[in-house]
Amino acid sequence: MELAASLFLILSIYFFGSLALTQEIIKPYKTVVAQGGHGRNLVTNYSKILLVSFSISVVSTTLAYFLFF
């Protein structure tokens, strides 16, 4: 039970950290300008950001488990 809890904790920490880094690198915002000249930012590429972040977190969690357990 402790092993599963630590796996979930490490995976979630790595996921949120890699999610923040991936969003900073990919720059998922697209500016849309309306007729009035006002710009609005829309977030795009949700699936790409989540897939890359989850892949990085799974790889780093697996590496951490092989190194420390």
CHARMM internal coordinates of N, CA and C (Angstrom, degrees):
IC EDIT
DIST 1 N 1 CA 1.4422
DIST 1 CA 1 C 1.5274
ANGL 1 N 1 CA 1 C 111.04
DIST 1 C 2 N 1.3273
ANGL 1 CA 1 C 2 N 115.92
DIHE 1 N 1 CA 1 C 2 N -40.60
DIST 2 N 2 CA 1.4610
ANGL 1 C 2 N 2 CA 119.26
DIHE 1 CA 1 C 2 N 2 CA 178.91
DIST 2 CA 2 C 1.5243
ANGL 2 N 2 CA 2 C 111.15
DIHE 1 C 2 N 2 CA 2 C -66.41
DIST 2 C 3 N 1.3232
ANGL 2 CA 2 C 3 N 116.36
DIHE 2 N 2 CA 2 C 3 N -34.19
DIST 3 N 3 CA 1.4615
ANGL 2 C 3 N 3 CA 120.38
DIHE 2 CA 2 C 3 N 3 CA 179.12
DIST 3 CA 3 C 1.5256
ANGL 3 N 3 CA 3 C 111.01
DIHE 2 C 3 N 3 CA 3 C -66.13
DIST 3 C 4 N 1.3259
ANGL 3 CA 3 C 4 N 116.54
DIHE 3 N 3 CA 3 C 4 N -41.99
DIST 4 N 4 CA 1.4692
ANGL 3 C 4 N 4 CA 120.25
DIHE 3 CA 3 C 4 N 4 CA 178.74
DIST 4 CA 4 C 1.5300
ANGL 4 N 4 CA 4 C 111.00
DIHE 3 C 4 N 4 CA 4 C -67.23
DIST 4 C 5 N 1.3224
ANGL 4 CA 4 C 5 N 116.73
DIHE 4 N 4 CA 4 C 5 N -38.95
DIST 5 N 5 CA 1.4672
ANGL 4 C 5 N 5 CA 119.97
DIHE 4 CA 4 C 5 N 5 CA 179.00
DIST 5 CA 5 C 1.5272
ANGL 5 N 5 CA 5 C 111.17
DIHE 4 C 5 N 5 CA 5 C -66.37
DIST 5 C 6 N 1.3221
ANGL 5 CA 5 C 6 N 116.41
DIHE 5 N 5 CA 5 C 6 N -41.75
DIST 6 N 6 CA 1.4656
ANGL 5 C 6 N 6 CA 118.49
DIHE 5 CA 5 C 6 N 6 CA 178.80
DIST 6 CA 6 C 1.5263
ANGL 6 N 6 CA 6 C 111.26
DIHE 5 C 6 N 6 CA 6 C -68.70
DIST 6 C 7 N 1.3393
ANGL 6 CA 6 C 7 N 117.34
DIHE 6 N 6 CA 6 C 7 N -34.79
DIST 7 N 7 CA 1.4652
ANGL 6 C 7 N 7 CA 120.40
DIHE 6 CA 6 C 7 N 7 CA 176.01
DIST 7 CA 7 C 1.5238
ANGL 7 N 7 CA 7 C 110.65
DIHE 6 C 7 N 7 CA 7 C -62.38
DIST 7 C 8 N 1.3227
ANGL 7 CA 7 C 8 N 116.93
DIHE 7 N 7 CA 7 C 8 N -46.15
DIST 8 N 8 CA 1.4648
ANGL 7 C 8 N 8 CA 120.99
DIHE 7 CA 7 C 8 N 8 CA 179.28
DIST 8 CA 8 C 1.5221
ANGL 8 N 8 CA 8 C 111.50
DIHE 7 C 8 N 8 CA 8 C -64.06
DIST 8 C 9 N 1.3111
ANGL 8 CA 8 C 9 N 117.18
DIHE 8 N 8 CA 8 C 9 N -41.27
DIST 9 N 9 CA 1.4637
ANGL 8 C 9 N 9 CA 121.25
DIHE 8 CA 8 C 9 N 9 CA -179.39
DIST 9 CA 9 C 1.5279
ANGL 9 N 9 CA 9 C 111.34
DIHE 8 C 9 N 9 CA 9 C -65.33
DIST 9 C 10 N 1.3203
ANGL 9 CA 9 C 10 N 116.47
DIHE 9 N 9 CA 9 C 10 N -47.66
DIST 10 N 10 CA 1.4654
ANGL 9 C 10 N 10 CA 120.03
DIHE 9 CA 9 C 10 N 10 CA 179.71
DIST 10 CA 10 C 1.5198
ANGL 10 N 10 CA 10 C 110.73
DIHE 9 C 10 N 10 CA 10 C -64.93
DIST 10 C 11 N 1.3396
ANGL 10 CA 10 C 11 N 117.00
DIHE 10 N 10 CA 10 C 11 N -42.01
DIST 11 N 11 CA 1.4601
ANGL 10 C 11 N 11 CA 120.73
DIHE 10 CA 10 C 11 N 11 CA 179.92
DIST 11 CA 11 C 1.5250
ANGL 11 N 11 CA 11 C 111.44
DIHE 10 C 11 N 11 CA 11 C -62.89
DIST 11 C 12 N 1.3237
ANGL 11 CA 11 C 12 N 117.07
DIHE 11 N 11 CA 11 C 12 N -41.74
DIST 12 N 12 CA 1.4695
ANGL 11 C 12 N 12 CA 119.35
DIHE 11 CA 11 C 12 N 12 CA -179.47
DIST 12 CA 12 C 1.5284
ANGL 12 N 12 CA 12 C 111.79
DIHE 11 C 12 N 12 CA 12 C -69.19
DIST 12 C 13 N 1.3254
ANGL 12 CA 12 C 13 N 117.63
DIHE 12 N 12 CA 12 C 13 N -38.24
DIST 13 N 13 CA 1.4649
ANGL 12 C 13 N 13 CA 120.15
DIHE 12 CA 12 C 13 N 13 CA 178.23
DIST 13 CA 13 C 1.5199
ANGL 13 N 13 CA 13 C 110.51
DIHE 12 C 13 N 13 CA 13 C -65.63
DIST 13 C 14 N 1.3268
ANGL 13 CA 13 C 14 N 116.42
DIHE 13 N 13 CA 13 C 14 N -45.45
DIST 14 N 14 CA 1.4684
ANGL 13 C 14 N 14 CA 119.92
DIHE 13 CA 13 C 14 N 14 CA 177.85
DIST 14 CA 14 C 1.5222
ANGL 14 N 14 CA 14 C 111.13
DIHE 13 C 14 N 14 CA 14 C -64.57
DIST 14 C 15 N 1.3324
ANGL 14 CA 14 C 15 N 117.49
DIHE 14 N 14 CA 14 C 15 N -36.89
DIST 15 N 15 CA 1.4613
ANGL 14 C 15 N 15 CA 120.35
DIHE 14 CA 14 C 15 N 15 CA -179.38
DIST 15 CA 15 C 1.5229
ANGL 15 N 15 CA 15 C 111.33
DIHE 14 C 15 N 15 CA 15 C -64.55
DIST 15 C 16 N 1.3296
ANGL 15 CA 15 C 16 N 116.85
DIHE 15 N 15 CA 15 C 16 N -47.94
DIST 16 N 16 CA 1.4654
ANGL 15 C 16 N 16 CA 119.13
DIHE 15 CA 15 C 16 N 16 CA -178.86
DIST 16 CA 16 C 1.5294
ANGL 16 N 16 CA 16 C 111.83
DIHE 15 C 16 N 16 CA 16 C -67.72
DIST 16 C 17 N 1.3208
ANGL 16 CA 16 C 17 N 117.30
DIHE 16 N 16 CA 16 C 17 N -35.36
DIST 17 N 17 CA 1.4604
ANGL 16 C 17 N 17 CA 120.05
DIHE 16 CA 16 C 17 N 17 CA 176.60
DIST 17 CA 17 C 1.5137
ANGL 17 N 17 CA 17 C 112.35
DIHE 16 C 17 N 17 CA 17 C -66.55
DIST 17 C 18 N 1.3252
ANGL 17 CA 17 C 18 N 115.94
DIHE 17 N 17 CA 17 C 18 N -44.90
DIST 18 N 18 CA 1.4682
ANGL 17 C 18 N 18 CA 118.74
DIHE 17 CA 17 C 18 N 18 CA 179.18
DIST 18 CA 18 C 1.5247
ANGL 18 N 18 CA 18 C 111.20
DIHE 17 C 18 N 18 CA 18 C -71.27
DIST 18 C 19 N 1.3260
ANGL 18 CA 18 C 19 N 117.79
DIHE 18 N 18 CA 18 C 19 N -28.43
DIST 19 N 19 CA 1.4655
ANGL 18 C 19 N 19 CA 120.72
DIHE 18 CA 18 C 19 N 19 CA 175.56
DIST 19 CA 19 C 1.5264
ANGL 19 N 19 CA 19 C 110.61
DIHE 18 C 19 N 19 CA 19 C -63.94
DIST 19 C 20 N 1.3179
ANGL 19 CA 19 C 20 N 116.65
DIHE 19 N 19 CA 19 C 20 N -43.10
DIST 20 N 20 CA 1.4655
ANGL 19 C 20 N 20 CA 120.09
DIHE 19 CA 19 C 20 N 20 CA 178.62
DIST 20 CA 20 C 1.5257
ANGL 20 N 20 CA 20 C 111.22
DIHE 19 C 20 N 20 CA 20 C -65.10
DIST 20 C 21 N 1.3303
ANGL 20 CA 20 C 21 N 116.69
DIHE 20 N 20 CA 20 C 21 N -42.62
DIST 21 N 21 CA 1.4647
ANGL 20 C 21 N 21 CA 119.68
DIHE 20 CA 20 C 21 N 21 CA 179.21
DIST 21 CA 21 C 1.5193
ANGL 21 N 21 CA 21 C 111.94
DIHE 20 C 21 N 21 CA 21 C -67.37
DIST 21 C 22 N 1.3216
ANGL 21 CA 21 C 22 N 117.24
DIHE 21 N 21 CA 21 C 22 N -39.88
DIST 22 N 22 CA 1.4609
ANGL 21 C 22 N 22 CA 121.01
DIHE 21 CA 21 C 22 N 22 CA -179.47
DIST 22 CA 22 C 1.5184
ANGL 22 N 22 CA 22 C 110.90
DIHE 21 C 22 N 22 CA 22 C -65.77
DIST 22 C 23 N 1.3103
ANGL 22 CA 22 C 23 N 117.87
DIHE 22 N 22 CA 22 C 23 N -40.70
DIST 23 N 23 CA 1.4644
ANGL 22 C 23 N 23 CA 120.37
DIHE 22 CA 22 C 23 N 23 CA 177.63
DIST 23 CA 23 C 1.5233
ANGL 23 N 23 CA 23 C 111.19
DIHE 22 C 23 N 23 CA 23 C -65.05
DIST 23 C 24 N 1.3181
ANGL 23 CA 23 C 24 N 116.63
DIHE 23 N 23 CA 23 C 24 N -34.30
DIST 24 N 24 CA 1.4591
ANGL 23 C 24 N 24 CA 119.88
DIHE 23 CA 23 C 24 N 24 CA 179.58
DIST 24 CA 24 C 1.5285
ANGL 24 N 24 CA 24 C 110.96
DIHE 23 C 24 N 24 CA 24 C -71.49
DIST 24 C 25 N 1.3267
ANGL 24 CA 24 C 25 N 117.20
DIHE 24 N 24 CA 24 C 25 N -34.52
DIST 25 N 25 CA 1.4619
ANGL 24 C 25 N 25 CA 120.93
DIHE 24 CA 24 C 25 N 25 CA -178.27
DIST 25 CA 25 C 1.5233
ANGL 25 N 25 CA 25 C 111.50
DIHE 24 C 25 N 25 CA 25 C -79.27
DIST 25 C 26 N 1.3390
ANGL 25 CA 25 C 26 N 117.71
DIHE 25 N 25 CA 25 C 26 N -45.08
DIST 26 N 26 CA 1.4633
ANGL 25 C 26 N 26 CA 121.16
DIHE 25 CA 25 C 26 N 26 CA -174.82
DIST 26 CA 26 C 1.5271
ANGL 26 N 26 CA 26 C 111.86
DIHE 25 C 26 N 26 CA 26 C -74.44
DIST 26 C 27 N 1.3166
ANGL 26 CA 26 C 27 N 118.53
DIHE 26 N 26 CA 26 C 27 N -28.26
DIST 27 N 27 CA 1.4742
ANGL 26 C 27 N 27 CA 123.12
DIHE 26 CA 26 C 27 N 27 CA -175.88
DIST 27 CA 27 C 1.5254
ANGL 27 N 27 CA 27 C 110.47
DIHE 26 C 27 N 27 CA 27 C 54.95
DIST 27 C 28 N 1.3253
ANGL 27 CA 27 C 28 N 117.46
DIHE 27 N 27 CA 27 C 28 N 73.75
DIST 28 N 28 CA 1.4611
ANGL 27 C 28 N 28 CA 120.96
DIHE 27 CA 27 C 28 N 28 CA -170.44
DIST 28 CA 28 C 1.5260
ANGL 28 N 28 CA 28 C 115.52
DIHE 27 C 28 N 28 CA 28 C -79.02
DIST 28 C 29 N 1.3136
ANGL 28 CA 28 C 29 N 118.36
DIHE 28 N 28 CA 28 C 29 N 12.29
DIST 29 N 29 CA 1.4586
ANGL 28 C 29 N 29 CA 119.61
DIHE 28 CA 28 C 29 N 29 CA -175.45
DIST 29 CA 29 C 1.5247
ANGL 29 N 29 CA 29 C 111.34
DIHE 28 C 29 N 29 CA 29 C -95.38
DIST 29 C 30 N 1.3086
ANGL 29 CA 29 C 30 N 115.74
DIHE 29 N 29 CA 29 C 30 N 135.49
DIST 30 N 30 CA 1.4591
ANGL 29 C 30 N 30 CA 122.67
DIHE 29 CA 29 C 30 N 30 CA 176.42
DIST 30 CA 30 C 1.5275
ANGL 30 N 30 CA 30 C 107.02
DIHE 29 C 30 N 30 CA 30 C -119.41
DIST 30 C 31 N 1.3221
ANGL 30 CA 30 C 31 N 117.07
DIHE 30 N 30 CA 30 C 31 N 128.24
DIST 31 N 31 CA 1.4614
ANGL 30 C 31 N 31 CA 121.16
DIHE 30 CA 30 C 31 N 31 CA -179.27
DIST 31 CA 31 C 1.5233
ANGL 31 N 31 CA 31 C 109.83
DIHE 30 C 31 N 31 CA 31 C -89.88
DIST 31 C 32 N 1.3211
ANGL 31 CA 31 C 32 N 115.46
DIHE 31 N 31 CA 31 C 32 N 125.83
DIST 32 N 32 CA 1.4599
ANGL 31 C 32 N 32 CA 122.21
DIHE 31 CA 31 C 32 N 32 CA 177.71
DIST 32 CA 32 C 1.5257
ANGL 32 N 32 CA 32 C 107.26
DIHE 31 C 32 N 32 CA 32 C -112.81
DIST 32 C 33 N 1.3231
ANGL 32 CA 32 C 33 N 116.43
DIHE 32 N 32 CA 32 C 33 N 125.75
DIST 33 N 33 CA 1.4617
ANGL 32 C 33 N 33 CA 121.33
DIHE 32 CA 32 C 33 N 33 CA -178.76
DIST 33 CA 33 C 1.5247
ANGL 33 N 33 CA 33 C 108.62
DIHE 32 C 33 N 33 CA 33 C -104.45
DIST 33 C 34 N 1.3224
ANGL 33 CA 33 C 34 N 116.20
DIHE 33 N 33 CA 33 C 34 N 125.20
DIST 34 N 34 CA 1.4658
ANGL 33 C 34 N 34 CA 121.55
DIHE 33 CA 33 C 34 N 34 CA 178.57
DIST 34 CA 34 C 1.5256
ANGL 34 N 34 CA 34 C 109.57
DIHE 33 C 34 N 34 CA 34 C -83.67
DIST 34 C 35 N 1.3051
ANGL 34 CA 34 C 35 N 116.33
DIHE 34 N 34 CA 34 C 35 N 179.76
DIST 35 N 35 CA 1.4640
ANGL 34 C 35 N 35 CA 120.97
DIHE 34 CA 34 C 35 N 35 CA -177.71
DIST 35 CA 35 C 1.5261
ANGL 35 N 35 CA 35 C 112.40
DIHE 34 C 35 N 35 CA 35 C -65.85
DIST 35 C 36 N 1.3000
ANGL 35 CA 35 C 36 N 116.72
DIHE 35 N 35 CA 35 C 36 N -28.50
DIST 36 N 36 CA 1.4571
ANGL 35 C 36 N 36 CA 120.20
DIHE 35 CA 35 C 36 N 36 CA -179.30
DIST 36 CA 36 C 1.5189
ANGL 36 N 36 CA 36 C 113.42
DIHE 35 C 36 N 36 CA 36 C -76.51
DIST 36 C 37 N 1.3108
ANGL 36 CA 36 C 37 N 117.94
DIHE 36 N 36 CA 36 C 37 N -6.80
DIST 37 N 37 CA 1.4509
ANGL 36 C 37 N 37 CA 121.13
DIHE 36 CA 36 C 37 N 37 CA 179.93
DIST 37 CA 37 C 1.5139
ANGL 37 N 37 CA 37 C 114.14
DIHE 36 C 37 N 37 CA 37 C 93.49
DIST 37 C 38 N 1.3217
ANGL 37 CA 37 C 38 N 117.41
DIHE 37 N 37 CA 37 C 38 N -0.24
DIST 38 N 38 CA 1.4545
ANGL 37 C 38 N 38 CA 120.70
DIHE 37 CA 37 C 38 N 38 CA 179.29
DIST 38 CA 38 C 1.5244
ANGL 38 N 38 CA 38 C 109.31
DIHE 37 C 38 N 38 CA 38 C -85.66
DIST 38 C 39 N 1.3220
ANGL 38 CA 38 C 39 N 116.29
DIHE 38 N 38 CA 38 C 39 N 132.94
DIST 39 N 39 CA 1.4595
ANGL 38 C 39 N 39 CA 121.06
DIHE 38 CA 38 C 39 N 39 CA 178.91
DIST 39 CA 39 C 1.5186
ANGL 39 N 39 CA 39 C 111.34
DIHE 38 C 39 N 39 CA 39 C -93.19
DIST 39 C 40 N 1.3094
ANGL 39 CA 39 C 40 N 115.62
DIHE 39 N 39 CA 39 C 40 N 149.00
DIST 40 N 40 CA 1.4626
ANGL 39 C 40 N 40 CA 121.02
DIHE 39 CA 39 C 40 N 40 CA 178.57
DIST 40 CA 40 C 1.5204
ANGL 40 N 40 CA 40 C 107.67
DIHE 39 C 40 N 40 CA 40 C -136.11
DIST 40 C 41 N 1.3261
ANGL 40 CA 40 C 41 N 117.63
DIHE 40 N 40 CA 40 C 41 N 133.57
DIST 41 N 41 CA 1.4577
ANGL 40 C 41 N 41 CA 121.82
DIHE 40 CA 40 C 41 N 41 CA -179.69
DIST 41 CA 41 C 1.5215
ANGL 41 N 41 CA 41 C 110.23
DIHE 40 C 41 N 41 CA 41 C -92.15
DIST 41 C 42 N 1.3166
ANGL 41 CA 41 C 42 N 116.14
DIHE 41 N 41 CA 41 C 42 N 129.44
DIST 42 N 42 CA 1.4561
ANGL 41 C 42 N 42 CA 122.23
DIHE 41 CA 41 C 42 N 42 CA 175.79
DIST 42 CA 42 C 1.5191
ANGL 42 N 42 CA 42 C 108.85
DIHE 41 C 42 N 42 CA 42 C -115.69
DIST 42 C 43 N 1.3286
ANGL 42 CA 42 C 43 N 116.58
DIHE 42 N 42 CA 42 C 43 N 140.05
DIST 43 N 43 CA 1.4586
ANGL 42 C 43 N 43 CA 121.23
DIHE 42 CA 42 C 43 N 43 CA 178.39
DIST 43 CA 43 C 1.5205
ANGL 43 N 43 CA 43 C 108.48
DIHE 42 C 43 N 43 CA 43 C -89.13
DIST 43 C 44 N 1.3277
ANGL 43 CA 43 C 44 N 116.09
DIHE 43 N 43 CA 43 C 44 N 130.93
DIST 44 N 44 CA 1.4595
ANGL 43 C 44 N 44 CA 121.45
DIHE 43 CA 43 C 44 N 44 CA -179.87
DIST 44 CA 44 C 1.5232
ANGL 44 N 44 CA 44 C 109.98
DIHE 43 C 44 N 44 CA 44 C -125.21
DIST 44 C 45 N 1.3167
ANGL 44 CA 44 C 45 N 116.37
DIHE 44 N 44 CA 44 C 45 N 174.36
DIST 45 N 45 CA 1.4704
ANGL 44 C 45 N 45 CA 124.30
DIHE 44 CA 44 C 45 N 45 CA 175.16
DIST 45 CA 45 C 1.5288
ANGL 45 N 45 CA 45 C 113.06
DIHE 44 C 45 N 45 CA 45 C 61.37
DIST 45 C 46 N 1.3132
ANGL 45 CA 45 C 46 N 118.16
DIHE 45 N 45 CA 45 C 46 N 42.35
DIST 46 N 46 CA 1.4646
ANGL 45 C 46 N 46 CA 120.55
DIHE 45 CA 45 C 46 N 46 CA 178.07
DIST 46 CA 46 C 1.5225
ANGL 46 N 46 CA 46 C 111.65
DIHE 45 C 46 N 46 CA 46 C -59.87
DIST 46 C 47 N 1.3217
ANGL 46 CA 46 C 47 N 117.08
DIHE 46 N 46 CA 46 C 47 N -46.59
DIST 47 N 47 CA 1.4639
ANGL 46 C 47 N 47 CA 119.87
DIHE 46 CA 46 C 47 N 47 CA -175.75
DIST 47 CA 47 C 1.5215
ANGL 47 N 47 CA 47 C 111.27
DIHE 46 C 47 N 47 CA 47 C -66.14
DIST 47 C 48 N 1.3052
ANGL 47 CA 47 C 48 N 118.05
DIHE 47 N 47 CA 47 C 48 N -38.88
DIST 48 N 48 CA 1.4614
ANGL 47 C 48 N 48 CA 121.39
DIHE 47 CA 47 C 48 N 48 CA 178.93
DIST 48 CA 48 C 1.5269
ANGL 48 N 48 CA 48 C 110.83
DIHE 47 C 48 N 48 CA 48 C -65.25
DIST 48 C 49 N 1.3124
ANGL 48 CA 48 C 49 N 116.94
DIHE 48 N 48 CA 48 C 49 N -43.57
DIST 49 N 49 CA 1.4619
ANGL 48 C 49 N 49 CA 121.12
DIHE 48 CA 48 C 49 N 49 CA -179.52
DIST 49 CA 49 C 1.5232
ANGL 49 N 49 CA 49 C 110.72
DIHE 48 C 49 N 49 CA 49 C -64.60
DIST 49 C 50 N 1.3270
ANGL 49 CA 49 C 50 N 117.19
DIHE 49 N 49 CA 49 C 50 N -45.55
DIST 50 N 50 CA 1.4639
ANGL 49 C 50 N 50 CA 120.28
DIHE 49 CA 49 C 50 N 50 CA -179.49
DIST 50 CA 50 C 1.5203
ANGL 50 N 50 CA 50 C 111.86
DIHE 49 C 50 N 50 CA 50 C -66.67
DIST 50 C 51 N 1.3285
ANGL 50 CA 50 C 51 N 117.93
DIHE 50 N 50 CA 50 C 51 N -39.83
DIST 51 N 51 CA 1.4614
ANGL 50 C 51 N 51 CA 121.13
DIHE 50 CA 50 C 51 N 51 CA -179.94
DIST 51 CA 51 C 1.5233
ANGL 51 N 51 CA 51 C 111.36
DIHE 50 C 51 N 51 CA 51 C -66.11
DIST 51 C 52 N 1.3037
ANGL 51 CA 51 C 52 N 117.69
DIHE 51 N 51 CA 51 C 52 N -44.79
DIST 52 N 52 CA 1.4632
ANGL 51 C 52 N 52 CA 120.69
DIHE 51 CA 51 C 52 N 52 CA 179.04
DIST 52 CA 52 C 1.5249
ANGL 52 N 52 CA 52 C 110.47
DIHE 51 C 52 N 52 CA 52 C -65.14
DIST 52 C 53 N 1.3125
ANGL 52 CA 52 C 53 N 118.15
DIHE 52 N 52 CA 52 C 53 N -42.66
DIST 53 N 53 CA 1.4652
ANGL 52 C 53 N 53 CA 121.78
DIHE 52 CA 52 C 53 N 53 CA -179.72
DIST 53 CA 53 C 1.5200
ANGL 53 N 53 CA 53 C 111.52
DIHE 52 C 53 N 53 CA 53 C -65.10
DIST 53 C 54 N 1.3240
ANGL 53 CA 53 C 54 N 117.02
DIHE 53 N 53 CA 53 C 54 N -42.67
DIST 54 N 54 CA 1.4625
ANGL 53 C 54 N 54 CA 119.70
DIHE 53 CA 53 C 54 N 54 CA 179.92
DIST 54 CA 54 C 1.5234
ANGL 54 N 54 CA 54 C 110.79
DIHE 53 C 54 N 54 CA 54 C -68.26
DIST 54 C 55 N 1.3129
ANGL 54 CA 54 C 55 N 117.58
DIHE 54 N 54 CA 54 C 55 N -38.04
DIST 55 N 55 CA 1.4671
ANGL 54 C 55 N 55 CA 120.66
DIHE 54 CA 54 C 55 N 55 CA 178.50
DIST 55 CA 55 C 1.5230
ANGL 55 N 55 CA 55 C 111.15
DIHE 54 C 55 N 55 CA 55 C -63.70
DIST 55 C 56 N 1.3135
ANGL 55 CA 55 C 56 N 116.52
DIHE 55 N 55 CA 55 C 56 N -44.79
DIST 56 N 56 CA 1.4619
ANGL 55 C 56 N 56 CA 120.29
DIHE 55 CA 55 C 56 N 56 CA 178.52
DIST 56 CA 56 C 1.5220
ANGL 56 N 56 CA 56 C 110.82
DIHE 55 C 56 N 56 CA 56 C -63.04
DIST 56 C 57 N 1.3282
ANGL 56 CA 56 C 57 N 117.68
DIHE 56 N 56 CA 56 C 57 N -41.47
DIST 57 N 57 CA 1.4623
ANGL 56 C 57 N 57 CA 120.08
DIHE 56 CA 56 C 57 N 57 CA -178.45
DIST 57 CA 57 C 1.5255
ANGL 57 N 57 CA 57 C 111.67
DIHE 56 C 57 N 57 CA 57 C -69.46
DIST 57 C 58 N 1.3288
ANGL 57 CA 57 C 58 N 118.44
DIHE 57 N 57 CA 57 C 58 N -36.05
DIST 58 N 58 CA 1.4728
ANGL 57 C 58 N 58 CA 120.24
DIHE 57 CA 57 C 58 N 58 CA 177.70
DIST 58 CA 58 C 1.5257
ANGL 58 N 58 CA 58 C 110.43
DIHE 57 C 58 N 58 CA 58 C -66.98
DIST 58 C 59 N 1.3167
ANGL 58 CA 58 C 59 N 116.98
DIHE 58 N 58 CA 58 C 59 N -42.69
DIST 59 N 59 CA 1.4677
ANGL 58 C 59 N 59 CA 120.31
DIHE 58 CA 58 C 59 N 59 CA 179.20
DIST 59 CA 59 C 1.5224
ANGL 59 N 59 CA 59 C 110.69
DIHE 58 C 59 N 59 CA 59 C -64.18
DIST 59 C 60 N 1.3151
ANGL 59 CA 59 C 60 N 118.03
DIHE 59 N 59 CA 59 C 60 N -45.57
DIST 60 N 60 CA 1.4640
ANGL 59 C 60 N 60 CA 120.25
DIHE 59 CA 59 C 60 N 60 CA -178.83
DIST 60 CA 60 C 1.5264
ANGL 60 N 60 CA 60 C 112.18
DIHE 59 C 60 N 60 CA 60 C -70.04
DIST 60 C 61 N 1.3270
ANGL 60 CA 60 C 61 N 118.51
DIHE 60 N 60 CA 60 C 61 N -33.71
DIST 61 N 61 CA 1.4650
ANGL 60 C 61 N 61 CA 120.60
DIHE 60 CA 60 C 61 N 61 CA 176.02
DIST 61 CA 61 C 1.5179
ANGL 61 N 61 CA 61 C 110.82
DIHE 60 C 61 N 61 CA 61 C -68.07
DIST 61 C 62 N 1.3201
ANGL 61 CA 61 C 62 N 117.19
DIHE 61 N 61 CA 61 C 62 N -41.79
DIST 62 N 62 CA 1.4651
ANGL 61 C 62 N 62 CA 120.68
DIHE 61 CA 61 C 62 N 62 CA 177.51
DIST 62 CA 62 C 1.5205
ANGL 62 N 62 CA 62 C 110.73
DIHE 61 C 62 N 62 CA 62 C -62.68
DIST 62 C 63 N 1.3105
ANGL 62 CA 62 C 63 N 116.70
DIHE 62 N 62 CA 62 C 63 N -43.03
DIST 63 N 63 CA 1.4586
ANGL 62 C 63 N 63 CA 120.94
DIHE 62 CA 62 C 63 N 63 CA 177.56
DIST 63 CA 63 C 1.5253
ANGL 63 N 63 CA 63 C 111.19
DIHE 62 C 63 N 63 CA 63 C -62.64
DIST 63 C 64 N 1.3161
ANGL 63 CA 63 C 64 N 117.19
DIHE 63 N 63 CA 63 C 64 N -42.06
DIST 64 N 64 CA 1.4653
ANGL 63 C 64 N 64 CA 120.74
DIHE 63 CA 63 C 64 N 64 CA 178.72
DIST 64 CA 64 C 1.5238
ANGL 64 N 64 CA 64 C 111.46
DIHE 63 C 64 N 64 CA 64 C -63.76
DIST 64 C 65 N 1.3236
ANGL 64 CA 64 C 65 N 117.86
DIHE 64 N 64 CA 64 C 65 N -39.35
DIST 65 N 65 CA 1.4594
ANGL 64 C 65 N 65 CA 120.31
DIHE 64 CA 64 C 65 N 65 CA 179.29
DIST 65 CA 65 C 1.5175
ANGL 65 N 65 CA 65 C 111.54
DIHE 64 C 65 N 65 CA 65 C -68.37
DIST 65 C 66 N 1.3281
ANGL 65 CA 65 C 66 N 117.79
DIHE 65 N 65 CA 65 C 66 N -38.53
DIST 66 N 66 CA 1.4617
ANGL 65 C 66 N 66 CA 119.54
DIHE 65 CA 65 C 66 N 66 CA 178.58
DIST 66 CA 66 C 1.5220
ANGL 66 N 66 CA 66 C 111.60
DIHE 65 C 66 N 66 CA 66 C -69.43
DIST 66 C 67 N 1.3169
ANGL 66 CA 66 C 67 N 117.74
DIHE 66 N 66 CA 66 C 67 N -32.50
DIST 67 N 67 CA 1.4564
ANGL 66 C 67 N 67 CA 120.35
DIHE 66 CA 66 C 67 N 67 CA -178.62
DIST 67 CA 67 C 1.5238
ANGL 67 N 67 CA 67 C 113.49
DIHE 66 C 67 N 67 CA 67 C -80.91
DIST 67 C 68 N 1.3263
ANGL 67 CA 67 C 68 N 117.97
DIHE 67 N 67 CA 67 C 68 N -36.01
DIST 68 N 68 CA 1.4619
ANGL 67 C 68 N 68 CA 119.97
DIHE 67 CA 67 C 68 N 68 CA -170.56
DIST 68 CA 68 C 1.5195
ANGL 68 N 68 CA 68 C 115.52
DIHE 67 C 68 N 68 CA 68 C -108.80
DIST 68 C 69 N 1.3450
ANGL 68 CA 68 C 69 N 118.71
DIHE 68 N 68 CA 68 C 69 N -7.71
DIST 69 N 69 CA 1.4675
ANGL 68 C 69 N 69 CA 118.68
DIHE 68 CA 68 C 69 N 69 CA 179.11
DIST 69 CA 69 C 1.4923
ANGL 69 N 69 CA 69 C 111.76
DIHE 68 C 69 N 69 CA 69 C -121.33
END
COOR INIT
IC SEED 1 N 1 CA 1 C
IC BUILD
